[in-house]
């Protein structure tokens, strides 16, 4: 009896929250569609999904869904619990505990999902859905979509033991066949990030201790070619709109600028970013010429980051823009490290709202918000 009663209240709570979501987004839209007769489809017209009855109510499938592939710039909870994104002080702004995001709060995926009407926690992280941690993970994936991105990964295998982008798309294909329908994908958007882990792995795996710029530039076409192949595959699986992020300005990351006391970006690394992004931009243009609806949209993170880091209008907002907020106490420590007595081996800046970077690689929530402001005009192309 207690078990049945618990299940009843769990389901009731979920349905109440779902109805609140519908009311917040569409007013009484859900109520009207379920309490007024629906017109019969015109001859030759496909029946409305509201005319059918399935195991899941159709309003679970009607919402716009976001499907996410990539790395730590998009991961909202797929990384292992041993990763720093699950350690304090990550998540200290929102939700005030670690949530698997590589920041103090919300990241690119969250702002992206909100922009397209996906409220609440957003696309369900695949690893949490697979473990069925809560009713939200069971039903939320049907409403909001799913996130397959995993921190530290790339289009190829990298330094972390986690699914690369090809494997992430494999997982999506497996889930898609049993969990989603055609009109789920017709009303969906994919977000794809590839933020430089392939290049870090390439440098680490070389036999010699030094990798010259020419080596990285020679490797770059392999990365962009594989990324484009992945974009084609996502489209072939039925997603109609695909946003792919360019490389951010890797030469401006605190991991790089620490060598010059956070004074300026590194131009040598910048040349690699320019080569990668130039090839990706051309490929996205070629893909759109081959499609009728301009399926692919390039999110220029390089320009958006630089607009914020170097723009005069942001100088007061982020006064020391190239320095991370959460940093290790020594060069051997990183944000989230602790000693054997669980004492922090890192420091956190006094005002993270005025820091663009959170750690040595990732923006703060405030940083992502500023970047997203710069991306808003481009996002209109995904409507």
C-alpha positions, 0 to 999 in steps of 0.5 A: 500500500505504501509503495502504491501511494508513493507511486501515486504521489510521484505521478501526481507531482509530475503531472501537476508540474507538467500542467504548470509548464503548459500553462506558463508557456501556452496559457490554457493551450493544453486544456483547450486542445483536450476539451474541444473537438478536433476537426477531421483532417482534410483529404490527403492531410496527415492526421493531427497527433492529437487524434491518436492515443499512445502509451505516452500522451501526445503532448509529451511529443509535441514540444520542441526538443533539443538534442545535444552532442559534444563536450564540456561546453554542452555537457549538463550531467553525463560525466562521471561522478569523479569528474570535477564538474560533480565537485564543489565549487562547481554549480555554486551559483545555480543550482548551488550544488554540483550538477555535472556542468563545467561552470558555476551555473548555467552553460551554453546548453541551458541558454540555448534550450531556454531560447527555444522554449525548453524550460526547466532542467532542459534536455535530459542527460543520457546517462541520467536517463539510462539510470532512470534516477527520477520520474523526470528522467523518464518523462522529461526526455519525451518532452525536452529532448536528450543530451549526449554531450560528455566533457573531455570528448571530441570527434575522435577518442581523446584523453578521457574514457567516454563516448566520442561524438560518433559514439554519442550519435550511435546512442542517439540512434539506439534511443531514437528507434524506441523513444521518439517518433518522426514528428519529434525530430521534425520539431527538434534542433540539434546543438553540436560543440567541439571545443578543442579536445581533439587537439589536446589529445593530439599534442599529448599523444605525439612521440616528441615532447614538442608539437609545432604549429605546422603539426596541428595545422596538418591535423586540423582537416581530419578534425573538421572532416570528421565533424562534418561527417557527424553533422551529415549523419545527424541530419540523415537521422531526421533532425531538421535544424542543426547548430554547430559551434565553432572553436572558441578562441583557445589562445584566450583561455586562462590555461594559455594566458597564464603564461603571460600573467593573463595579459593577452591571448596567444596568436599562435594558438589563434592561427589554429583556431582560424584554420579550423573555423575557416574550414568548418564555415566553408563546409557548413556553407557547402552543406546548406547549398546541398539542402533546401532549408538551410539546415545548418547554422554556425555558432561563431564562438570565436567571435562571440568570445572575443566580442566580450573579452575585448569589447569596450562595452564589457570592460566594466562587466569583466574587468580581468577577463582572461583570468579564471575565477576558480583556480588551483592554489599551486600549478599542480592543482585545479578547481575542485581539487581537495587534499586528504582531509577534504580541504580545498586546494583551490581559491574562488574569486570574491565576485564570480559575476564579474569574472568571464572565465570560471576555471582554466577552460570554461566560462562562468554562467555570467560569461556564457550569458554574455556570449549568448547575447552575441549569438542571439541574431544568429539563432534566428536562423534556426526558427 
